[in-house]
Amino acid sequence: MLAFVVKGGIALVLGDTIGPQGDEESAIPAFKNFCLRNDWRPCFYQVRPDYLRTYKANGFNAISIGQEGIVDLTAFTLEGKVGKESRNTVNRMLRLGHRVEIYEPPLNSELLNRLRILSDEWLTTMKGSEYHFSLGWFEDDYVRTSIVAAVYTPEGHMSAFANIVSEYQRNEVSLDLMRHIREIENGTMEFLLVSIFDWAKKKGYATFSLGLSALSGVGEKTGDPVMEQALHYIYEKVNGFYNFKGLHKFKDKFHPRWESRYLIYPGTVSLPAIATGLVRAHSGDNFVWAYLKR
């Protein structure tokens, strides 16, 4: 199976093919032919390095777009020198009276409403709208059926939350929505993540995905492809606005294993259309409005 959306003649697949090992050998060329019959150009977004050989054998190009941080839950600990920073943060938050609650689905309407109010405040603070495609968005039925972790202040007010998503084939969990109120205690998000690590470890999960660290590690070496070096230049220039480096540094404090993720595309001439298609998919086709608003 392949999960995809078509935007501007670009068939955007999220991730690799889903199914038994080996089926990608036939699934990838079959999808390519399916796109040709529909006059679409196929593109695979955020794929792992596992099937790069198969993509290239079918005429595709690959470019690194960042790294995904994978935390080994079996080895993660707050003990010793390695866990000192997070241990100090957690202890301070507990000492101040903050706590984390984990809610199993289905969530009741009162809790769902509190989560929605917090989410709306976060969106207002970010001066943006919901993203789509590779990220989830606040939709009642989706959130209601999710496992949710929430941080509460000493006064009992919800200050942050995240919903937890399982990656069944890899015995892995990750986060989708991760939101907080405008003014939060320093260390709140780290407290939330460490608490989720502890919950996931007790549930028997092996790893935790911190998600894509966009453009991290891309084009840093002299021998890297010219296209990746160009992306690295953009990364340096836009970092002040998007704070890619700050997000990467935050994730890196959990000592994850960094794995490269790639964009698979049919040719260089297709990249402008692919870029537009990705923006449309992530913005829910609101990218023109969002641009004009700013």
Short mmCIF file of the C-alpha atoms (twelve columns), coordinates in Angstrom:
data_MODEL
# 
_entry.id   MODEL 
# 
loop_
_atom_site.group_PDB 
_atom_site.id 
_atom_site.type_symbol 
_atom_site.label_atom_id 
_atom_site.label_alt_id 
_atom_site.label_comp_id 
_atom_site.label_asym_id 
_atom_site.label_seq_id 
_atom_site.Cartn_x 
_atom_site.Cartn_y 
_atom_site.Cartn_z 
_atom_site.pdbx_PDB_model_num 
ATOM 1   C CA . MET A 1   0.000   0.000  0.000   1 
ATOM 2   C CA . LEU A 2   1.070   3.570  -0.656  1 
ATOM 3   C CA . ALA A 3   -0.544  6.606  0.999   1 
ATOM 4   C CA . PHE A 4   -0.546  9.556  -1.403  1 
ATOM 5   C CA . VAL A 5   -2.242  12.804 -2.371  1 
ATOM 6   C CA . VAL A 6   -2.208  14.583 -5.739  1 
ATOM 7   C CA . LYS A 7   -1.419  18.297 -5.849  1 
ATOM 8   C CA . GLY A 8   -0.712  20.165 -9.086  1 
ATOM 9   C CA . GLY A 9   -0.032  16.986 -11.032 1 
ATOM 10  C CA . ILE A 10  2.381   15.660 -8.387  1 
ATOM 11  C CA . ALA A 11  1.461   12.385 -6.666  1 
ATOM 12  C CA . LEU A 12  3.022   12.814 -3.217  1 
ATOM 13  C CA . VAL A 13  3.579   9.583  -1.296  1 
ATOM 14  C CA . LEU A 14  4.122   9.949  2.437   1 
ATOM 15  C CA . GLY A 15  6.931   7.619  3.428   1 
ATOM 16  C CA . ASP A 16  7.818   4.268  1.897   1 
ATOM 17  C CA . THR A 17  5.536   1.504  0.738   1 
ATOM 18  C CA . ILE A 18  3.657   -0.307 3.514   1 
ATOM 19  C CA . GLY A 19  3.688   -4.087 3.445   1 
ATOM 20  C CA . PRO A 20  5.849   -7.219 3.600   1 
ATOM 21  C CA . GLN A 21  9.589   -6.864 3.006   1 
ATOM 22  C CA . GLY A 22  10.327  -7.411 -0.679  1 
ATOM 23  C CA . ASP A 23  6.987   -6.228 -2.052  1 
ATOM 24  C CA . GLU A 24  8.462   -2.777 -2.666  1 
ATOM 25  C CA . GLU A 25  10.349  -4.279 -5.643  1 
ATOM 26  C CA . SER A 26  7.068   -4.536 -7.538  1 
ATOM 27  C CA . ALA A 27  5.036   -1.831 -5.749  1 
ATOM 28  C CA . ILE A 28  7.333   1.088  -6.637  1 
ATOM 29  C CA . PRO A 29  7.417   0.496  -10.438 1 
ATOM 30  C CA . ALA A 30  3.682   -0.330 -10.380 1 
ATOM 31  C CA . PHE A 31  2.937   3.015  -8.743  1 
ATOM 32  C CA . LYS A 32  5.227   4.790  -11.209 1 
ATOM 33  C CA . ASN A 33  3.295   3.285  -14.131 1 
ATOM 34  C CA . PHE A 34  -0.013  4.108  -12.453 1 
ATOM 35  C CA . CYS A 35  1.087   7.769  -12.229 1 
ATOM 36  C CA . LEU A 36  2.190   7.821  -15.865 1 
ATOM 37  C CA . ARG A 37  -1.248  6.611  -16.952 1 
ATOM 38  C CA . ASN A 38  -2.824  9.473  -15.000 1 
ATOM 39  C CA . ASP A 39  -0.290  12.086 -16.198 1 
ATOM 40  C CA . TRP A 40  1.081   12.560 -12.665 1 
ATOM 41  C CA . ARG A 41  4.702   12.798 -11.576 1 
ATOM 42  C CA . PRO A 42  5.369   10.511 -8.579  1 
ATOM 43  C CA . CYS A 43  7.328   11.710 -5.550  1 
ATOM 44  C CA . PHE A 44  8.093   9.997  -2.233  1 
ATOM 45  C CA . TYR A 45  8.500   12.209 0.857   1 
ATOM 46  C CA . GLN A 46  10.412  11.398 4.077   1 
ATOM 47  C CA . VAL A 47  11.504  7.917  3.035   1 
ATOM 48  C CA . ARG A 48  14.064  5.822  4.904   1 
ATOM 49  C CA . PRO A 49  17.345  4.736  3.307   1 
ATOM 50  C CA . ASP A 50  16.152  1.098  3.166   1 
ATOM 51  C CA . TYR A 51  14.826  1.172  -0.409  1 
ATOM 52  C CA . LEU A 52  17.059  3.804  -2.035  1 
ATOM 53  C CA . ARG A 53  18.522  1.178  -4.364  1 
ATOM 54  C CA . THR A 54  15.030  0.224  -5.576  1 
ATOM 55  C CA . TYR A 55  14.000  3.842  -6.152  1 
ATOM 56  C CA . LYS A 56  17.172  4.565  -8.141  1 
ATOM 57  C CA . ALA A 57  16.771  1.351  -10.159 1 
ATOM 58  C CA . ASN A 58  13.375  2.698  -11.255 1 
ATOM 59  C CA . GLY A 59  14.787  5.995  -12.503 1 
ATOM 60  C CA . PHE A 60  14.266  8.164  -9.417  1 
ATOM 61  C CA . ASN A 61  16.696  10.600 -7.807  1 
ATOM 62  C CA . ALA A 62  17.179  10.945 -4.029  1 
ATOM 63  C CA . ILE A 63  18.042  13.944 -1.913  1 
ATOM 64  C CA . SER A 64  18.467  14.108 1.854   1 
ATOM 65  C CA . ILE A 65  15.965  16.455 3.514   1 
ATOM 66  C CA . GLY A 66  16.915  15.973 7.164   1 
ATOM 67  C CA . GLN A 67  17.277  13.450 9.941   1 
ATOM 68  C CA . GLU A 68  14.794  11.626 12.137  1 
ATOM 69  C CA . GLY A 69  15.736  11.214 15.784  1 
ATOM 70  C CA . ILE A 70  15.062  7.738  17.207  1 
ATOM 71  C CA . VAL A 71  15.328  7.272  20.972  1 
ATOM 72  C CA . ASP A 72  16.191  3.772  22.189  1 
ATOM 73  C CA . LEU A 73  13.780  3.403  25.086  1 
ATOM 74  C CA . THR A 74  15.493  0.289  26.392  1 
ATOM 75  C CA . ALA A 75  18.646  2.341  26.990  1 
ATOM 76  C CA . PHE A 76  17.098  5.709  27.899  1 
ATOM 77  C CA . THR A 77  17.684  6.699  31.510  1 
ATOM 78  C CA . LEU A 78  17.750  9.745  33.756  1 
ATOM 79  C CA . GLU A 79  20.555  8.231  35.781  1 
ATOM 80  C CA . GLY A 80  24.225  9.215  35.658  1 
ATOM 81  C CA . LYS A 81  25.943  11.984 33.727  1 
ATOM 82  C CA . VAL A 82  24.039  11.339 30.478  1 
ATOM 83  C CA . GLY A 83  20.628  11.910 32.082  1 
ATOM 84  C CA . LYS A 84  21.656  14.727 34.415  1 
ATOM 85  C CA . GLU A 85  20.118  17.628 32.449  1 
ATOM 86  C CA . SER A 86  16.735  15.974 31.933  1 
ATOM 87  C CA . ARG A 87  16.777  14.571 35.490  1 
ATOM 88  C CA . ASN A 88  17.267  18.082 36.895  1 
ATOM 89  C CA . THR A 89  14.426  19.416 34.735  1 
ATOM 90  C CA . VAL A 90  12.008  16.654 35.772  1 
ATOM 91  C CA . ASN A 91  12.881  16.964 39.456  1 
ATOM 92  C CA . ARG A 92  12.415  20.733 39.363  1 
ATOM 93  C CA . MET A 93  9.024   20.443 37.644  1 
ATOM 94  C CA . LEU A 94  7.851   17.863 40.175  1 
ATOM 95  C CA . ARG A 95  9.149   19.957 43.052  1 
ATOM 96  C CA . LEU A 96  7.162   22.941 41.754  1 
ATOM 97  C CA . GLY A 97  4.003   20.833 41.671  1 
ATOM 98  C CA . HIS A 98  3.609   20.095 37.944  1 
ATOM 99  C CA . ARG A 99  2.322   16.688 36.876  1 
ATOM 100 C CA . VAL A 100 1.630   14.666 33.733  1 
ATOM 101 C CA . GLU A 101 -1.537  12.669 33.109  1 
ATOM 102 C CA . ILE A 102 -1.909  10.002 30.383  1 
ATOM 103 C CA . TYR A 103 -5.422  9.547  28.982  1 
ATOM 104 C CA . GLU A 104 -6.537  6.422  27.122  1 
ATOM 105 C CA . PRO A 105 -9.186  6.732  24.383  1 
ATOM 106 C CA . PRO A 106 -11.969 7.396  23.953  1 
ATOM 107 C CA . LEU A 107 -11.589 10.855 25.510  1 
ATOM 108 C CA . ASN A 108 -14.672 12.402 27.079  1 
ATOM 109 C CA . SER A 109 -16.171 15.612 25.690  1 
ATOM 110 C CA . GLU A 110 -15.023 17.777 28.615  1 
ATOM 111 C CA . LEU A 111 -11.381 16.773 28.151  1 
ATOM 112 C CA . LEU A 112 -11.646 17.144 24.370  1 
ATOM 113 C CA . ASN A 113 -12.960 20.683 24.803  1 
ATOM 114 C CA . ARG A 114 -10.056 21.615 27.120  1 
ATOM 115 C CA . LEU A 115 -7.583  20.241 24.579  1 
ATOM 116 C CA . ARG A 116 -9.253  22.204 21.782  1 
ATOM 117 C CA . ILE A 117 -9.079  25.479 23.736  1 
ATOM 118 C CA . LEU A 118 -5.370  24.933 24.406  1 
ATOM 119 C CA . SER A 119 -4.771  24.006 20.756  1 
ATOM 120 C CA . ASP A 120 -6.550  27.162 19.543  1 
ATOM 121 C CA . GLU A 121 -4.388  29.304 21.845  1 
ATOM 122 C CA . TRP A 122 -1.252  27.616 20.479  1 
ATOM 123 C CA . LEU A 123 -2.338  28.277 16.870  1 
ATOM 124 C CA . THR A 124 -3.009  31.921 17.705  1 
ATOM 125 C CA . THR A 125 0.402   32.254 19.358  1 
ATOM 126 C CA . MET A 126 2.080   30.680 16.307  1 
ATOM 127 C CA . LYS A 127 0.114   33.039 14.024  1 
ATOM 128 C CA . GLY A 128 -0.649  30.181 11.682  1 
ATOM 129 C CA . SER A 129 -3.200  27.582 10.676  1 
ATOM 130 C CA . GLU A 130 -3.260  23.805 10.936  1 
ATOM 131 C CA . TYR A 131 -0.738  21.847 8.866   1 
ATOM 132 C CA . HIS A 132 -1.736  18.677 7.035   1 
ATOM 133 C CA . PHE A 133 -0.207  15.759 5.091   1 
ATOM 134 C CA . SER A 134 2.827   14.644 7.154   1 
ATOM 135 C CA . LEU A 135 1.405   16.229 10.324  1 
ATOM 136 C CA . GLY A 136 -1.917  15.727 12.025  1 
ATOM 137 C CA . TRP A 137 -4.361  18.489 12.843  1 
ATOM 138 C CA . PHE A 138 -6.910  18.981 15.587  1 
ATOM 139 C CA . GLU A 139 -9.988  17.088 14.448  1 
ATOM 140 C CA . ASP A 140 -12.411 15.947 17.120  1 
ATOM 141 C CA . ASP A 141 -12.832 12.306 16.077  1 
ATOM 142 C CA . TYR A 142 -9.076  11.877 15.591  1 
ATOM 143 C CA . VAL A 143 -8.070  13.397 18.925  1 
ATOM 144 C CA . ARG A 144 -10.903 11.646 20.777  1 
ATOM 145 C CA . THR A 145 -9.529  8.249  19.720  1 
ATOM 146 C CA . SER A 146 -5.892  9.109  20.554  1 
ATOM 147 C CA . ILE A 147 -3.766  8.459  23.615  1 
ATOM 148 C CA . VAL A 148 -3.052  11.909 25.058  1 
ATOM 149 C CA . ALA A 149 -0.452  13.070 27.580  1 
ATOM 150 C CA . ALA A 150 -1.118  16.407 29.299  1 
ATOM 151 C CA . VAL A 151 0.898   18.575 31.683  1 
ATOM 152 C CA . TYR A 152 -0.885  20.329 34.556  1 
ATOM 153 C CA . THR A 153 0.357   23.297 36.564  1 
ATOM 154 C CA . PRO A 154 0.346   23.333 40.397  1 
ATOM 155 C CA . GLU A 155 -2.978  25.203 40.131  1 
ATOM 156 C CA . GLY A 156 -4.485  22.384 38.062  1 
ATOM 157 C CA . HIS A 157 -4.485  24.164 34.682  1 
ATOM 158 C CA . MET A 158 -3.504  22.234 31.553  1 
ATOM 159 C CA . SER A 159 -0.357  23.855 30.126  1 
ATOM 160 C CA . ALA A 160 0.657   21.440 27.335  1 
ATOM 161 C CA . PHE A 161 -0.396  18.219 25.653  1 
ATOM 162 C CA . ALA A 162 0.654   15.748 22.987  1 
ATOM 163 C CA . ASN A 163 -1.097  12.807 21.369  1 
ATOM 164 C CA . ILE A 164 0.785   9.529  20.999  1 
ATOM 165 C CA . VAL A 165 0.826   7.513  17.782  1 
ATOM 166 C CA . SER A 166 1.971   3.895  17.460  1 
ATOM 167 C CA . GLU A 167 4.258   2.570  14.711  1 
ATOM 168 C CA . TYR A 168 3.179   -1.058 14.973  1 
ATOM 169 C CA . GLN A 169 5.678   -2.745 12.642  1 
ATOM 170 C CA . ARG A 170 8.652   -1.244 14.490  1 
ATOM 171 C CA . ASN A 171 7.247   -1.453 18.040  1 
ATOM 172 C CA . GLU A 172 7.716   2.313  18.133  1 
ATOM 173 C CA . VAL A 173 5.711   5.316  19.257  1 
ATOM 174 C CA . SER A 174 5.825   8.944  18.240  1 
ATOM 175 C CA . LEU A 175 3.973   12.213 18.745  1 
ATOM 176 C CA . ASP A 176 1.724   14.016 16.310  1 
ATOM 177 C CA . LEU A 177 0.149   17.114 17.866  1 
ATOM 178 C CA . MET A 178 2.338   18.779 20.507  1 
ATOM 179 C CA . ARG A 179 0.966   22.062 21.814  1 
ATOM 180 C CA . HIS A 180 1.194   24.405 24.794  1 
ATOM 181 C CA . ILE A 181 -0.287  27.600 26.192  1 
ATOM 182 C CA . ARG A 182 1.314   30.975 25.538  1 
ATOM 183 C CA . GLU A 183 3.122   31.287 28.881  1 
ATOM 184 C CA . ILE A 184 4.593   28.062 30.248  1 
ATOM 185 C CA . GLU A 185 7.107   27.110 32.896  1 
ATOM 186 C CA . ASN A 186 10.592  26.631 31.465  1 
ATOM 187 C CA . GLY A 187 11.172  22.893 31.020  1 
ATOM 188 C CA . THR A 188 7.505   21.972 30.494  1 
ATOM 189 C CA . MET A 189 7.973   20.335 27.094  1 
ATOM 190 C CA . GLU A 190 11.011  18.363 28.218  1 
ATOM 191 C CA . PHE A 191 9.040   17.213 31.273  1 
ATOM 192 C CA . LEU A 192 6.223   16.097 28.967  1 
ATOM 193 C CA . LEU A 193 8.519   14.157 26.626  1 
ATOM 194 C CA . VAL A 194 10.456  12.388 29.377  1 
ATOM 195 C CA . SER A 195 7.161   11.385 31.001  1 
ATOM 196 C CA . ILE A 196 5.977   9.919  27.689  1 
ATOM 197 C CA . PHE A 197 9.288   8.034  27.312  1 
ATOM 198 C CA . ASP A 198 8.717   6.514  30.750  1 
ATOM 199 C CA . TRP A 199 5.119   5.557  29.884  1 
ATOM 200 C CA . ALA A 200 6.132   4.031  26.533  1 
ATOM 201 C CA . LYS A 201 9.006   2.082  28.088  1 
ATOM 202 C CA . LYS A 202 6.659   0.577  30.698  1 
ATOM 203 C CA . LYS A 203 4.242   -0.353 27.906  1 
ATOM 204 C CA . GLY A 204 6.990   -2.368 26.236  1 
ATOM 205 C CA . TYR A 205 7.769   -0.124 23.277  1 
ATOM 206 C CA . ALA A 206 11.342  -0.356 22.004  1 
ATOM 207 C CA . THR A 207 11.877  3.046  20.389  1 
ATOM 208 C CA . PHE A 208 10.444  6.564  20.244  1 
ATOM 209 C CA . SER A 209 10.556  8.777  17.141  1 
ATOM 210 C CA . LEU A 210 11.185  12.481 17.709  1 
ATOM 211 C CA . GLY A 211 10.167  13.182 14.124  1 
ATOM 212 C CA . LEU A 212 12.032  14.859 11.290  1 
ATOM 213 C CA . SER A 213 14.683  17.444 12.100  1 
ATOM 214 C CA . ALA A 214 14.325  19.368 8.844   1 
ATOM 215 C CA . LEU A 215 17.540  19.872 6.826   1 
ATOM 216 C CA . SER A 216 19.692  18.726 9.748   1 
ATOM 217 C CA . GLY A 217 22.940  17.165 8.512   1 
ATOM 218 C CA . VAL A 218 22.141  18.073 4.897   1 
ATOM 219 C CA . GLY A 219 24.979  19.365 2.694   1 
ATOM 220 C CA . GLU A 220 27.407  19.903 5.558   1 
ATOM 221 C CA . LYS A 221 30.275  17.987 3.940   1 
ATOM 222 C CA . THR A 222 32.336  19.179 0.978   1 
ATOM 223 C CA . GLY A 223 31.602  16.003 -0.979  1 
ATOM 224 C CA . ASP A 224 27.818  16.179 -0.535  1 
ATOM 225 C CA . PRO A 225 25.692  16.625 -3.694  1 
ATOM 226 C CA . VAL A 226 25.378  20.198 -4.961  1 
ATOM 227 C CA . MET A 227 21.618  20.137 -4.383  1 
ATOM 228 C CA . GLU A 228 22.127  19.217 -0.723  1 
ATOM 229 C CA . GLN A 229 24.756  21.934 -0.318  1 
ATOM 230 C CA . ALA A 230 22.214  24.410 -1.708  1 
ATOM 231 C CA . LEU A 231 19.654  23.232 0.853   1 
ATOM 232 C CA . HIS A 232 22.256  23.679 3.594   1 
ATOM 233 C CA . TYR A 233 22.792  27.277 2.451   1 
ATOM 234 C CA . ILE A 234 19.036  27.879 2.677   1 
ATOM 235 C CA . TYR A 235 19.004  26.184 6.100   1 
ATOM 236 C CA . GLU A 236 21.606  28.646 7.398   1 
ATOM 237 C CA . LYS A 237 19.755  31.642 5.964   1 
ATOM 238 C CA . VAL A 238 16.244  30.805 7.205   1 
ATOM 239 C CA . ASN A 239 17.245  29.376 10.595  1 
ATOM 240 C CA . GLY A 240 16.687  32.725 12.309  1 
ATOM 241 C CA . PHE A 241 13.024  32.630 11.282  1 
ATOM 242 C CA . TYR A 242 12.133  28.938 11.633  1 
ATOM 243 C CA . ASN A 243 14.663  28.055 14.377  1 
ATOM 244 C CA . PHE A 244 15.521  24.676 12.819  1 
ATOM 245 C CA . LYS A 245 18.726  24.567 14.849  1 
ATOM 246 C CA . GLY A 246 16.906  25.245 18.117  1 
ATOM 247 C CA . LEU A 247 14.464  22.394 17.480  1 
ATOM 248 C CA . HIS A 248 17.306  20.049 16.548  1 
ATOM 249 C CA . LYS A 249 19.227  21.012 19.695  1 
ATOM 250 C CA . PHE A 250 16.141  20.337 21.839  1 
ATOM 251 C CA . LYS A 251 15.714  16.865 20.344  1 
ATOM 252 C CA . ASP A 252 19.423  16.116 20.577  1 
ATOM 253 C CA . LYS A 253 19.401  16.408 24.382  1 
ATOM 254 C CA . PHE A 254 17.585  13.055 24.460  1 
ATOM 255 C CA . HIS A 255 20.572  11.402 22.734  1 
ATOM 256 C CA . PRO A 256 18.663  9.889  19.807  1 
ATOM 257 C CA . ARG A 257 20.068  7.879  16.916  1 
ATOM 258 C CA . TRP A 258 19.892  10.158 13.892  1 
ATOM 259 C CA . GLU A 259 18.717  8.551  10.646  1 
ATOM 260 C CA . SER A 260 18.636  10.319 7.271   1 
ATOM 261 C CA . ARG A 261 15.326  10.836 5.494   1 
ATOM 262 C CA . TYR A 262 14.994  11.479 1.773   1 
ATOM 263 C CA . LEU A 263 12.898  13.046 -0.944  1 
ATOM 264 C CA . ILE A 264 12.573  10.743 -3.979  1 
ATOM 265 C CA . TYR A 265 11.788  12.572 -7.215  1 
ATOM 266 C CA . PRO A 266 11.742  11.823 -10.970 1 
ATOM 267 C CA . GLY A 267 14.108  14.599 -12.109 1 
ATOM 268 C CA . THR A 268 15.518  18.032 -11.278 1 
ATOM 269 C CA . VAL A 269 13.059  19.815 -13.577 1 
ATOM 270 C CA . SER A 270 10.204  18.489 -11.434 1 
ATOM 271 C CA . LEU A 271 11.499  20.006 -8.163  1 
ATOM 272 C CA . PRO A 272 9.685   23.403 -8.432  1 
ATOM 273 C CA . ALA A 273 6.349   21.633 -9.005  1 
ATOM 274 C CA . ILE A 274 7.113   19.197 -6.167  1 
ATOM 275 C CA . ALA A 275 7.941   22.073 -3.804  1 
ATOM 276 C CA . THR A 276 4.624   23.753 -4.658  1 
ATOM 277 C CA . GLY A 277 2.776   20.468 -4.246  1 
ATOM 278 C CA . LEU A 278 4.302   19.875 -0.807  1 
ATOM 279 C CA . VAL A 279 3.340   23.372 0.335   1 
ATOM 280 C CA . ARG A 280 -0.211  22.829 -0.909  1 
ATOM 281 C CA . ALA A 281 -0.451  19.423 0.789   1 
ATOM 282 C CA . HIS A 282 0.901   20.696 4.121   1 
ATOM 283 C CA . SER A 283 -1.197  23.865 4.111   1 
ATOM 284 C CA . GLY A 284 -4.417  22.215 2.997   1 
ATOM 285 C CA . ASP A 285 -4.359  24.391 -0.153  1 
ATOM 286 C CA . ASN A 286 -4.367  27.540 1.996   1 
ATOM 287 C CA . PHE A 287 -0.805  28.544 1.069   1 
ATOM 288 C CA . VAL A 288 -1.849  31.450 -1.174  1 
ATOM 289 C CA . TRP A 289 -4.119  32.864 1.529   1 
ATOM 290 C CA . ALA A 290 -1.428  32.402 4.185   1 
ATOM 291 C CA . TYR A 291 1.135   34.178 2.019   1 
ATOM 292 C CA . LEU A 292 -1.191  37.116 1.289   1 
ATOM 293 C CA . LYS A 293 -2.134  37.382 4.966   1 
ATOM 294 C CA . ARG A 294 1.514   37.947 5.897   1 
# 
